[in-house]
Each structure stands twice: as structure tokens, then as C-alpha cells.
Amino acid sequence: MIAVIELGGNQFTVKKGDIVDVKKLALEVGKKSSTEALLISDEDGKETKVGTPTVEGSKIEFKVLEQFKGEKVRVFKMKSKKRYSKNVGFRPHLTKIEITKIA
């Protein structure tokens, strides 16, 4: 089974056993949680259920593996001919989750 889920404002295509990095979730490491799917399909794509906005009765369970900071993102601003430039960086807070069950 393949599912499309929405976590942290982003959509992810997942299947059982996948490990995904999402925006920080307010869950402790080792906790299990669930969400509803936006779309569920089998491996071949022959049987597909599309939700409006979510599929009724669908349940995607996941386990939080780690809370961490991602790679540094550089933000560079410049205005030509004005001698203005600004270079700032930040590291986004992320959560690593593992998909345990798709129903």
C-alpha cells in the first residue's frame, strides 16, 4: 500500500517501513501517533481511494525516531549597485519518523 499524508504543511508519499524527515512535531522520541491519508493506493495503482480532503476510515501510524536539526540553509540577499549584501543561515528543526502501519 502507498499513501499520501500531510504533516507539518508538507505532503509525503509513504509506504510501510519508510523513514521520513518532516518539520518538527511536538512528540517525544519513541512515541507512536497516527494521521489520516489524503490518498491511498495499492502498489500497481489499480485500486485508488482519493479523499476529500482525507480518506474516510484511513489510518497511517508512525513512530518518532529522532528530533534533530537539519543541514544549514544559507539565505543570501543582495541589491546590485547599492553595496548591500546580507548572508544569514539557519538550521531547521526536523523530526525523523518511521511508518509502521497503513490501514
N, C-alpha and C positions, 0 to 999 in steps of 0.2 A: 504494500500500500504506500502511496505517495500522498502527501498532504501539503497544503499551503497554509501557513499560520502567520499571524501578525503579533509581534512582540516589540515593544518599545517604539512603535511607529513605523517599523520596517516589516516587510513581508519576506518569508523564507520558505523555500521548497525543501521539505524534510521527508525522511523515511526512518523506520525503526533502526536504532543504533547510531544515527548521525550525531556528531558533536558540532554545535553551532555557537559562535560568538555573537551575543546580542548586546544592546545597550543595557546599562546596569539595571538589574531587577532588585527590588527590596526583599530578597530572600536570603536565608543563611545557607552556607555550604552544606551539602548533604540533604537539604530539604527537597521534597517532591511537590510538584504543583501540576496544574493542568490548564489547558485553554481549549477553545473551540476552533475548528478548522474553517477556513474560508472556502476550500475546495479539497475534495478527496477523490483519488483516482487509483485504479489498480496499476500494476507495472506496465501492462500493454497499452493502457489508455482507452480500453474499450468500454469500461464502465466508469463513468464520472458523475460525481454529485457536486453541483455548484450551489453555494449558499447565497442568501440574500439578507443580511450580509454574511451570516455564518450558516453552516450546515447543521440542521436540527439533529440533536442526539449525538453529534460527533464529540469525541474527547481525545485530546492529544496530551499524554502525560510525559513530563520531563523531570529530570533530576539536576540540581545545581551542582556542578563540579568545582567551580572556582570563581572567585571575584578577583579581577586583576586590572591593571592599566595597560592600554594598547600601545602601539608604536607611536612615536611622536609625530604630530601633524604640524607642518610648517605653514604659516599664514604670512604671505609677503604682500605688502601694499606699496604702491609707488605712483607718483604723479610726475610725468615727464616734464622736463624743463623747469621744475619748481624746487628741485633739491629736497624733495620729500620722499623718504622711504622708511618703512617700518617692517621689522621682521619679528614675528611673535610665534611661539609654538605652544602646544598643549598636548597632553596625553589623555585620551578619553577613557572613562571608567567603563569596563566591559564585564559581562558575565558569561561564563562558559557553561552550556547546558548540554545534556545528553537526552535524546528522545528515547523513552523506554517503551511506550505503547501508543499505537494508533487504533482507535476504535470508532 
